[in-house]
């Protein structure tokens, strides 16, 4: 049975227990980044490029049976980790759910001391790209 978005958020939160230090959280992000499946080169183009990120980030989404499945890439390992988290939560969700969501749960992962302001802004830019994909599929 598919996990609800709330269950996926709880899973992500379990990866970052409160007792982790800022350094350990940062290391965890890099570990997650290594798990991200690389986006195929044919999906790296202007339409998938995420504007406003410090690193080169691409997000692609395919609609299958009314749900969006994301893939992505970044040239920075920490950003790959952030992308991995967002993909974990929003993969397999219908467009309407993504459009109505917010990545507020990211604030509860305790990364304030681990991420630069630019990386924090990058999370919102990645999520904005995911929402654009969802709107595109909702309107088709």
Secondary structure by P-SEA (a helix, b strand, c coil): ccccaaaaaaaaaaaccccccaaaaaaaaaaaaaaccccccccccccccccccccbbbbbbbbcccbbbbbbccccaaaaaaaaaaaaacccccaaaaaaccccccccccccccccaaaaaaaaaaaaaaaaaaaaaaac
